[in-house]
Each structure stands twice: as structure tokens, then as C-alpha cells.
Amino acid sequence: MTAENIIRQKITFTGRVQGVGFRYRAKYAASASRLTGWVKNEWDGSVLMEVQGTPDNINKMLKTINSSPYIDIHWLTREPLPLEEHESGFHIR
């Protein structure tokens, strides 16, 4: 991975995304795709994620999350963010 193709995104997920193992599946999928960042539940029932890596690996992670029969993503929004220089791993908050 070169620095030129690394991006960071804030992604908000809505739908059946809490109480279904979403955060644990996200951590597994992000780690398997060599992504960094974090994921957490929000008070309104949505899930918030910040993720950093290549666009292809981020899309691969999203496909893995969405393949769960328990998770039902109705909508997601993506916003670009500045890169986190010294972040390591992907964490559940």
C-alpha cells in the first residue's frame, strides 16, 4: 500500500445494525482487509465507523459485513476524513 491510495472515511450505517453482531463482524472484516479505524453504536440505533485503507479493501470489508444474514443495512453514508498517521488496528468502541 502506498500513501497515495490510502483514504479515510466516516461511514454511518442504518437499518438492523445493532444487536446483530455488526461491530464484531466489522472488526473481523476490517482486520482481514488490513484496514485501521474503529466502530461504535450510536444512541439513535445507527452504527458509526471510521475506516482507513485502500478504496478496494474498504469495499471488500463492506461486502463481508453485508453478507451476514442477521445484518440488514438499509442505508449508509460516507464522508471523507483526513488520514490518521499513526493508527494501528481496528477497534470496537
NUKOLVO-114476 format. One record per residue: residue number from 0; residue in three letters; x negated, y negated, z negated of N, C-alpha, C in turn. Coordinates in steps of 0.2 Angstrom, whole numbers, plus 5000, padded with zeros to 4 digits. Each point is the difference from the previous one (the first is absolute). Layout:
BEGIN
+-----+------+------+------+------+------+------+------+------+------+------+
:  nr : rest :   nx :   ny :   nz :  cax :  cay :  caz :   cx :   cy :   cz :
+-----+------+------+------+------+------+------+------+------+------+------+
: NUM :  Ala :    X :    Y :    Z :    X :    Y :    Z :    X :    Y :    Z :
...
+-----+------+------+------+------+------+------+------+------+------+------+
% end
This chain:
BEGIN
+-----+------+------+------+------+------+------+------+------+------+------+
:  nr : rest :   nx :   ny :   nz :  cax :  cay :  caz :   cx :   cy :   cz :
+-----+------+------+------+------+------+------+------+------+------+------+
:   0 :  Met : 4996 : 5006 : 5000 : 5004 : 4994 : 5000 : 4996 : 4994 : 5000 :
:   1 :  Thr : 5001 : 4995 : 5005 : 4996 : 4994 : 5000 : 5005 : 4995 : 4997 :
:   2 :  Ala : 4997 : 4994 : 4997 : 5004 : 4995 : 4997 : 5005 : 4997 : 5005 :
:   3 :  Glu : 4998 : 5000 : 5006 : 5005 : 4997 : 5005 : 5007 : 5003 : 5001 :
:   4 :  Asn : 5000 : 5006 : 4998 : 5007 : 5004 : 5001 : 5003 : 5001 : 4994 :
:   5 :  Ile : 4998 : 4997 : 4994 : 5003 : 5001 : 4994 : 5005 : 4995 : 4999 :
:   6 :  Ile : 5006 : 5002 : 4998 : 5005 : 4995 : 4998 : 5003 : 5001 : 4993 :
:   7 :  Arg : 5003 : 4995 : 4997 : 5004 : 5001 : 4994 : 5007 : 4998 : 5001 :
:   8 :  Gln : 5005 : 5004 : 4997 : 5007 : 4998 : 5001 : 5003 : 5001 : 4993 :
:   9 :  Lys : 5005 : 4995 : 5000 : 5005 : 5001 : 4994 : 5006 : 5003 : 5003 :
:  10 :  Ile : 5002 : 5006 : 4998 : 5006 : 5003 : 5003 : 5005 : 5001 : 4994 :
:  11 :  Thr : 5006 : 4998 : 5002 : 5006 : 5001 : 4995 : 5005 : 5005 : 5003 :
:  12 :  Phe : 5002 : 5005 : 4997 : 5004 : 5006 : 5002 : 5007 : 4999 : 4996 :
:  13 :  Thr : 5005 : 5001 : 5004 : 5007 : 5001 : 4997 : 5003 : 5006 : 5002 :
:  14 :  Gly : 5005 : 5002 : 4996 : 5003 : 5006 : 5002 : 5000 : 5005 : 4994 :
:  15 :  Arg : 5000 : 5006 : 5001 : 4999 : 5005 : 4994 : 4993 : 5001 : 4999 :
:  16 :  Val : 4997 : 4996 : 4997 : 4993 : 5000 : 4999 : 4997 : 5000 : 4993 :
:  17 :  Gln : 5005 : 5000 : 4995 : 4998 : 5000 : 4993 : 5003 : 5007 : 4997 :
:  18 :  Gly : 4997 : 5003 : 4996 : 5002 : 5006 : 4997 : 5000 : 5006 : 5004 :
:  19 :  Val : 4996 : 5000 : 5006 : 4999 : 5005 : 5005 : 4993 : 5002 : 5001 :
:  20 :  Gly : 4995 : 4998 : 4996 : 4993 : 5002 : 5001 : 4997 : 4995 : 5005 :
:  21 :  Phe : 5003 : 4995 : 5002 : 4997 : 4995 : 5005 : 4993 : 4998 : 4998 :
:  22 :  Arg : 4999 : 4998 : 4994 : 4993 : 4997 : 4998 : 4995 : 5005 : 5001 :
:  23 :  Tyr : 5002 : 5006 : 4997 : 4995 : 5006 : 5000 : 4998 : 5002 : 5007 :
:  24 :  Arg : 5005 : 5000 : 5004 : 4999 : 5002 : 5007 : 4996 : 4995 : 5004 :
:  25 :  Ala : 5001 : 4994 : 4998 : 4996 : 4994 : 5003 : 4993 : 5001 : 4998 :
:  26 :  Lys : 4999 : 5001 : 4994 : 4993 : 5001 : 4998 : 4996 : 5006 : 5003 :
:  27 :  Tyr : 5004 : 5005 : 5001 : 4997 : 5006 : 5003 : 4999 : 4998 : 5008 :
:  28 :  Ala : 5004 : 4997 : 5003 : 5000 : 4999 : 5007 : 4994 : 4994 : 5001 :
:  29 :  Ala : 5000 : 4995 : 4996 : 4995 : 4995 : 5001 : 4993 : 5003 : 4999 :
:  30 :  Ser : 4999 : 5004 : 4995 : 4994 : 5003 : 4998 : 4998 : 5004 : 5006 :
:  31 :  Ala : 5004 : 5004 : 5003 : 4999 : 5005 : 5005 : 4998 : 4996 : 5006 :
:  32 :  Ser : 5002 : 4994 : 5001 : 4999 : 4995 : 5006 : 4994 : 4996 : 4998 :
:  33 :  Arg : 4997 : 5000 : 4995 : 4994 : 4996 : 4998 : 5002 : 4993 : 4999 :
:  34 :  Leu : 5006 : 4998 : 4998 : 5002 : 4993 : 4999 : 4999 : 4998 : 4992 :
:  35 :  Thr : 5000 : 4994 : 4999 : 4999 : 4997 : 4993 : 5007 : 4996 : 4999 :
:  36 :  Gly : 5001 : 4999 : 4994 : 5006 : 4995 : 4998 : 5003 : 5003 : 4994 :
:  37 :  Trp : 5007 : 4998 : 5000 : 5004 : 5002 : 4994 : 5007 : 5000 : 5002 :
:  38 :  Val : 5004 : 5004 : 4996 : 5008 : 5000 : 5001 : 5003 : 5000 : 4993 :
:  39 :  Lys : 5006 : 4996 : 5000 : 5004 : 5000 : 4994 : 5007 : 4999 : 5001 :
:  40 :  Asn : 5004 : 5002 : 4995 : 5007 : 4999 : 5001 : 5002 : 4993 : 4998 :
:  41 :  Glu : 5005 : 4997 : 5003 : 5002 : 4993 : 4998 : 5007 : 5001 : 4997 :
:  42 :  Trp : 5002 : 4994 : 4996 : 5006 : 5000 : 4996 : 5006 : 5001 : 5004 :
:  43 :  Asp : 5000 : 4998 : 5007 : 5006 : 5000 : 5004 : 5001 : 5007 : 5004 :
:  44 :  Gly : 4996 : 5005 : 4998 : 5001 : 5007 : 5003 : 4995 : 5001 : 5006 :
:  45 :  Ser : 4997 : 4994 : 5002 : 4995 : 5001 : 5006 : 4993 : 5003 : 4997 :
:  46 :  Val : 4996 : 5001 : 5005 : 4993 : 5002 : 4998 : 4995 : 4995 : 5004 :
:  47 :  Leu : 4995 : 4997 : 4996 : 4996 : 4996 : 5003 : 4993 : 5003 : 5001 :
:  48 :  Met : 4996 : 4999 : 5005 : 4994 : 5003 : 5002 : 4995 : 4995 : 5003 :
:  49 :  Glu : 4994 : 5000 : 4997 : 4995 : 4997 : 5004 : 4995 : 5005 : 5002 :
:  50 :  Val : 4998 : 5000 : 5007 : 4996 : 5006 : 5003 : 4995 : 4997 : 5004 :
:  51 :  Gln : 4994 : 5002 : 5000 : 4995 : 4998 : 5004 : 4996 : 5006 : 5004 :
:  52 :  Gly : 4999 : 4999 : 5006 : 4997 : 5005 : 5005 : 5001 : 4998 : 5007 :
:  53 :  Thr : 4999 : 5005 : 5004 : 5001 : 4999 : 5007 : 5008 : 5000 : 5002 :
:  54 :  Pro : 5002 : 4997 : 5005 : 5007 : 5000 : 5002 : 5003 : 5007 : 5001 :
:  55 :  Asp : 4995 : 5004 : 5003 : 5002 : 5007 : 5002 : 5001 : 5004 : 4993 :
:  56 :  Asn : 4996 : 4999 : 4996 : 5000 : 5004 : 4993 : 5006 : 4998 : 4996 :
:  57 :  Ile : 5002 : 4993 : 5000 : 5005 : 4998 : 4997 : 5007 : 5003 : 5003 :
:  58 :  Asn : 5000 : 5000 : 5006 : 5006 : 5003 : 5004 : 5000 : 5008 : 4998 :
:  59 :  Lys : 4995 : 5003 : 5000 : 5000 : 5007 : 4998 : 5002 : 5001 : 4993 :
:  60 :  Met : 4998 : 4996 : 4995 : 5003 : 5000 : 4994 : 5007 : 4999 : 4999 :
:  61 :  Leu : 5003 : 4996 : 5004 : 5007 : 4998 : 5000 : 5004 : 5006 : 5003 :
:  62 :  Lys : 4997 : 5003 : 5005 : 5004 : 5006 : 5003 : 5000 : 5006 : 4995 :
:  63 :  Thr : 4994 : 5001 : 4996 : 5000 : 5005 : 4995 : 5005 : 4999 : 4994 :
:  64 :  Ile : 5001 : 4994 : 4998 : 5005 : 4998 : 4995 : 5007 : 5001 : 5003 :
:  65 :  Asn : 5001 : 4998 : 5006 : 5007 : 5000 : 5002 : 5002 : 5008 : 5002 :
:  66 :  Ser : 4995 : 5004 : 5000 : 5002 : 5007 : 5002 : 5003 : 5004 : 4994 :
:  67 :  Ser : 5000 : 4997 : 4994 : 5003 : 5003 : 4994 : 5007 : 5000 : 5001 :
:  68 :  Pro : 5003 : 5006 : 4998 : 5008 : 5001 : 5001 : 5003 : 4996 : 4994 :
:  69 :  Tyr : 4997 : 4998 : 4995 : 5003 : 4996 : 4994 : 4999 : 4993 : 5001 :
:  70 :  Ile : 4996 : 4997 : 5004 : 4999 : 4993 : 5001 : 5004 : 4998 : 5006 :
:  71 :  Asp : 5004 : 4995 : 4999 : 5004 : 4997 : 5006 : 4998 : 4992 : 5000 :
:  72 :  Ile : 4996 : 4999 : 5004 : 4998 : 4993 : 5001 : 5005 : 4996 : 5005 :
:  73 :  His : 5004 : 4996 : 4998 : 5005 : 4996 : 5004 : 4996 : 4994 : 5004 :
:  74 :  Trp : 4996 : 4997 : 4996 : 4996 : 4994 : 5003 : 4994 : 4999 : 4997 :
:  75 :  Leu : 4995 : 4997 : 5004 : 4994 : 4998 : 4997 : 4997 : 4994 : 5003 :
:  76 :  Thr : 4997 : 4996 : 4997 : 4997 : 4994 : 5002 : 4993 : 5000 : 4999 :
:  77 :  Arg : 4996 : 4997 : 5005 : 4993 : 5000 : 4999 : 4997 : 4992 : 5001 :
:  78 :  Glu : 4996 : 4999 : 4996 : 4997 : 4993 : 5000 : 4992 : 5001 : 5000 :
:  79 :  Pro : 4996 : 4996 : 5004 : 4993 : 5001 : 4999 : 4998 : 4996 : 4994 :
:  80 :  Leu : 4994 : 5003 : 4997 : 4997 : 4997 : 4994 : 4992 : 5000 : 5002 :
:  81 :  Pro : 4997 : 4995 : 4996 : 4993 : 5000 : 5000 : 4997 : 5007 : 4998 :
:  82 :  Leu : 4994 : 5002 : 5002 : 4997 : 5006 : 4998 : 4997 : 5000 : 4993 :
:  83 :  Glu : 5001 : 5005 : 4996 : 4997 : 5001 : 4994 : 4993 : 5003 : 5001 :
:  84 :  Glu : 4994 : 4996 : 4999 : 4994 : 5002 : 5001 : 4997 : 5007 : 4996 :
:  85 :  His : 5002 : 5000 : 4994 : 4997 : 5005 : 4996 : 5005 : 5005 : 4997 :
:  86 :  Glu : 5005 : 5001 : 5003 : 5005 : 5005 : 4998 : 4998 : 5007 : 5001 :
:  87 :  Ser : 5002 : 5004 : 4996 : 4998 : 5007 : 5001 : 5007 : 5004 : 4998 :
:  88 :  Gly : 5001 : 5005 : 5004 : 5006 : 5005 : 4998 : 5007 : 4997 : 5001 :
:  89 :  Phe : 5005 : 5004 : 4999 : 5007 : 4998 : 5001 : 5003 : 5002 : 4993 :
:  90 :  His : 5004 : 4995 : 4997 : 5002 : 5001 : 4993 : 5008 : 4999 : 5000 :
:  91 :  Ile : 5003 : 5003 : 4995 : 5006 : 4999 : 4998 : 5001 : 4995 : 4994 :
:  92 :  Arg : 5004 : 4995 : 5001 : 5000 : 4995 : 4995 : 5007 : 5001 : 4996 :
+-----+------+------+------+------+------+------+------+------+------+------+
% end
